[in-house]
Amino acid sequence: MKKFFQQPWLSDYRTLSMLWGLVALFCIYKIVHGGNPDWDYLIFTHSYDHAWANMPLYPLYEEDTNYFLYGPTFAALIAPFAWMPDLVGQVLWELFITFFLFAVIRYSWMTKYQKVFIMWFCMQEVLNCVLDSEMNTLVVSGIMLTFLLTEKEKDGWATFFIAMGTMTKLFGIVGLICVFFSKHKWRFVWTWVVWMLFFAVLPMLMFGFDYTCGEYVEWMKALAAKNAHNLLVDVKQNISLLGLVRNFPLPDNYSDMWTFIPCALLFFAPMFRKNQYQHIAFRETILSSALICICILSTSTEAYGYIIAMVGVAIWYTAAPWKRGKWAIALMVFAFILTSLTSTDLFPKHFRMVTLVRYALKALPVTLIWFVEMWELLTKDYAVKVEDNTLTSKP
């Protein structure tokens, strides 16, 4: 098996691009065979139609079957797809959300070893995400681009992706973690403010000032209501550390803040190790931690959102400048089986649809890896050792 996986063609980008293309084609076949676009895609494009007609964005419309929970900026940005026929638009959307992430990984700062590992390890999660036409591949792509551009000292463009992500799905704000590593912090901050204003004003230019301001307020109300709804046991969300904790006997006055605040403090604790900032492996691991936290510390996390966390897991495993031991390998196998493969028909339907969601088990391996990762960030030296240069050299 080891000899098989050392075959050169398995690490060829052409092979990987074809496999990712098959993922997109499988999802496109599902659409064409069914004869109708996916409901989630229709919710996206209908948001533009509703905004253009100055209709409220956040009620439950009968033709959508679910709520729209993105910002008014998203309704403006989705316009090119909304102008197309539904089937054509969704085919292009499926290709876009698949290959945008592929391109970001392919042309990122990482070594070929890291890129190839991530492309193989996360392929199943890409399929899970793209099957539901979700934009989580774009979320992780935007945060990775922020990191890449900060590394290249192009802070003005790095903050572009933070602002766009924040004004569409909020998760993009996690990219602000890159300010710690920026060599031009003042430029980073003021360009972020400028881009935030730009994306806030963009829908106003298309849909009107008063309407857009009102919808920003309604967006915040909708997110607050959704957060309260996610705490119910019969919804397919809160597949997170917060959901895991709620499986234990808890006092009546328990709040998620009891878990969230200690984890948030733990997340920021490594930032005090400024002597480690100079090491790319340390910065990559901070990025990995941020990607994982998006999933494990949000009550809105659904199964197909784990493409974000699994990219973080793969970065954690490959970024370390030391050789990974058996425990790390065991955690990766555990994550691949329980987080990724449980979404496939390899597992019984009741386990996939009920048990896995009810007990937030998909979050368990990722959470364990995050705590190991935080211990490493607080204790390990991320300086590249001479004997480990093969892991970090560019192809």
NORRA-V332442 format. One record per pair of residues at least 12 apart in sequence whose C-alpha atoms are under 6 Angstrom apart, sorted by the first residue. I is the first residue (numbers start at 0). GAP is how many residues later the second one is. Records with the same first field share a line. If there is no record, write none. Layout:
I: GAP / GAP
This chain:
10: 105
22: 104
23: 71
26: 104
27: 63
36: 50
40: 92
42: 21
44: 37
46: 28
47: 27
51: 155
69: 98 / 99
70: 96 / 97
72: 95 / 130
73: 94
75: 127
96: 40
100: 36 / 40
110: 283
111: 283
113: 204
117: 196
124: 182 / 215
127: 176
128: 175
135: 169
139: 168
141: 19
142: 32
145: 12
149: 32
154: 33
155: 35
158: 33
159: 35
161: 13
162: 32 / 33
235: 121
236: 63 / 64 / 65
237: 61 / 62 / 63
238: 62 / 63 / 121
239: 56 / 123
240: 55
242: 117
243: 116
269: 107 / 108
278: 104
280: 38 / 39 / 101
281: 100
284: 31
287: 24 / 27 / 28
290: 17 / 18 / 21
291: 17 / 20
320: 63
334: 30
337: 24
338: 23
